[in-house]
């Protein structure tokens, strides 16, 4: 669709722009493309999202054998492209949701204009900020026990954190690992009492108090251990490990929105109950950027589907198809 501007120039207005190329964004692209909306997916600086940091995926429905995260993403990308989805390798650096159509600013080129916007920009694991950390994701370093725990059967692993998510990760890992350390910077857990008690009752879990991970070691590009530093005495010791799980929270990728959409207390985007609709009509959310709880590939795919269907209905209601 094209429309004129006040200066007489003609600009193209896209029916659907999807920001993010992880599972939620690609699922939205499949549904929007099948609806003949020719969605444009802005892939971002990390195409494929967090799933590409996972070595193998065993819990996505429909795959009897494990599939590499990057392969699953690539299959979904090709599936959406077959129906007419298009992709642009760029970052969204800003957006104006106060105008119609929405104006989208890219890092290279642009701007773009769209009648609907699906925000599927995901969330990133909060990191420790140590050298080599990013490169070790999928190589013994993870932020998702549910995703990667099965790869550490009969191994020794550690979980960094002291909140509810850290306790849940540690308890889940006891299904596979023979030993699970929980490394926490304080003498007391921040987790709820019930989760803390359950974790502390597990014989496979050993707590390391007042300790911070100050270095991650590797052997042949795989995690082999960490250096722990006592936060009070500053004494250090080495802890050999086969895997390290970060449970110190996630950070939703919403900086580019510059506060134009409401969030919860943790910065995750919020939508109307039971839908993907946000406070701004025509803007929809999908995936981890709006999910502080589950953050699984299959749930992300489901919300991507919902966002595309909601966008399709919005365009039809406003004769913007």
N, C-alpha and C positions, 0 to 999 in steps of 0.2 A: 504494500500500500504506500502511496506517495501523497504528500500534501504540500501546499504552498506555505511560505513563511511571509511575514510582514514585509520583507524586502523583495518578494516576488520569486525568490529561489524555491526550488523544489527539493524536499528532503524525503528520504525513505523512512517510513515508520514500520517497524517490525511487529508482528502480532505478539510474539513471545521471545523474550531474552532470558536465558537461564545462566545464572552466575554460579559456576562451580561444575566440575566434571568428575566428581566422585559418583558413588553408586546412586545417591539420591538425585543428583543432577542428570545423570544418564537415564535413570528410570523415567524422570519427567520428560526427557527428550524423546524416549520411545513412545510414550503415550501422546505427547503433543504432536509428534511427527505423524503418527498413525491417524490423528485427527486432521491431518493436512494443514497444520499451522506453521510448518516450516520453521521450527524453533532454531534460534542461534544460541549455541553453548559457548560461553566465554570460559576457556579451560583453566586460566590462572597459571601461576608460576609453578605449581605442583600438580600437573594433570593426573587425574585419577584419585586424588585425595589420599587419606590415610591408609586405604586398602592396599595401595601400592607399596607400603612399608611392611606389609605382612607377607611372609615367605609363602605359606600355603594356607588356603581356606578350606576347612573341612565341614563347616556348618551352614553353608549356603544351600538352600533346597535345590534339588535337581542334579546334584553332582555326586555320583556314587564314590568316585575317587577324589582325593584332594586336587584343588586347582590353585595355581599361583594367583595371588592377588592382582598382579599386573595383567594376567591372561583373562581373568574375569572382567576386569575393567575394559580391556580391549574388545572382548566379545560384545559387551553391552554397547560400546561405542559404535561398532560396525552394525549392530542390530538397529540402532537408532538412525544411523546414516542410510541404511537400506530404505527406510521410510521417508527420508528427506530431511533429517536433521543436519545442521551445518555446524562447523566448529571454527573457533577463532583462537589462535594461540596468543593470548594477551592477558593482562590484568585489568580489573576494574579498579580505578583509583578514586572514583567519586561518582555520586549519583544525585540528581535533583528530583525528589519525589513530590515536590510542591507544584510541579508543572505537568500539563498533559499535552502530548505524550511524555512519559518519563525520559529525562535526559541522562545518558550514561557516558561517563568520561573514562577513556581507556588510557593505559600507559603509553601505547603506541597507536597513533591514528585516532579516528573517531571525530566527533562524538557519535553515539548511537541514540536512536529514539525508539521507544517501545510502548505499546499499549498495555502490556502486562509484563511483570518481572517476577521471576521465580528465584528466590534467594536460597541457594544450595551450597553456600561457600564453606560449610563444614566447621570443624573445630580442630585445633592442634593440641597435642599433649603438652602440658607444661613441662619444660625441660629443666635439668639441673644446671645447664650452662657450662658444661665441661668439655674440654677438647675431645674431638672425635665422636661426640655423642650422637649427632645426627646420622653419621655414616654407619653407626652400628645398629640402627633400627632394622629389624628383620634378621639380624645376625646375633641373636642372643639378647637383644634389648627390645623391650616391648612396653606398651602402655595398655595392653588388653589381655588379661589372663584368659578370658572366655575365648578369644581368638586364637591364642598361641600356647595355652597351657599344655595341651596334649603333646606338644613337641618336646616336653621336658620330663618325660616319664623316667622315673628313677634317677633324676638329676638333682643337683643342689641349686636353688635359686634364692633370690632376695627380692623383697618388695620394699620400695622406699615410700614412706608416708605413715600417717598416724590417724587418718580419718576413716569414715565409714567405707569409702571405696577401697582403701588399703586393706582393711580387714576382710572385706568381701573377696578381694583379689587373692589374699593370702590363703583364705579358707578354700577357695576354689582350687588353688594350686596344689593343695594337699591331696587332691584326687590323683595327681600324677607324680609330683616331685617327692623324693624321699626326705628332703629337708627344705624348709622354707624359713629364711630369716626375714624378720620385719625390722627395718632400720628406721629409727625415728629420732628426730633432733631433740626431743624433750623426754622427761621422765614419766609423763602421763600421756595417754592417748587422747586425741580429740574425738574419737569415734563414740557413738552412742554406747551406753553401758551394756546393752544386750549383745551388740556385735563384739565389743571388746572382750566380754566374758567368754563368748563362744570361741573367739580366736585364741585367747589365752588358755583355754581348756584343751586345745589341740596339741597332742604330743609332738607332732611334726613341725610345729611352729616355735621358733626361738626368737625372742625379742632382743634387739640390740639398742639400748637406750642411750640418749645423749650423744648420738653419733650422726655424722654427716658423711655422705659419699663425696669425697674430694678428688677422686680419679677413677676412671674406668679402664681396666686393662684388657688387652686383646691378644689372642693368639691365632694367627692365620685369619685375621679379619673377623674373628668371633669373640664374643665376650668371654673372658677367662677369669675375671675377678675384679675386685674394687679395693680402693684404699679408703679406710674409715678413719675419720678424725673426731676425737672426743671434743665436743663443743665447749667444754669447761677446762679440761687440762691440756687440750691441743695435742695430746698423744695420738699417734697413728698406728694402725695395724692393717695387715693385708687379709682379705677374705676371699679365698678361691671360690668361684662360682661358675655355673654353666649358663645361668640366665639372670637377667636383671629386669624387674618390672617397675615402672614408674607409676605411682598412684598419688601424685601431688596435684591432680586436677587437670582440666582442659581449659583452653582459651578459645572461645568462639571467634571465628574470623569475620568480624563485623566492623573493623576499623574504617573500611571504605564507605560505610553507610553514614558515618559521622553523626550518630545519635538520632537519625531520622525515624527510626522505628522503636517501639517500646520493647524493653527487655525485662527479664526477671532480675533478682538481686545478684545473680552470678554472671549476668551479661548475655544470657541466651535469649534469642528472639522469641516473642510470644505470639500466639495466634488465637483466634476465636475458638472456643471449645468445639472439638469434633470436626474442625476444618483446618485448612492451611491458610486461611485468610488472616491478614494482619489488620492493624488499625487503619491502614491506607488502602482503600479499594483498588484492586488491580495488582497488589503486591502480595505474593504468596511465599511461604517458607517450607523448606523440606530438609530432612536429614539432621546431622549433628549440630548444625548452627542453632537449632531450636529443640534439641533433645539432650538435656543434662543427665538423663537416667540410663537409657538403654544403649545407645550408640553402637548398634550392630548393623552389619551390612543389610540384613533382611528387613529390619525396621526402617532403615534409610530408604531402601527401595520402595517400601510401601508408602512412605510419606511423599516420595517423588511422584508416585502414581496419583496420589490425592491432589497434590499441587497442580499437576497438569490437568486433571479433570476439573478442578475448581477454576483454573485459568480459562479452559475451554468454555465453561458455562458463563463466566464473566464476559468473555468476548461475544458470545451469542446474545446475551441479554442486552448488551450495549451496541449491537450491530457493528462490531469492530473486527470481524473475522477476516 
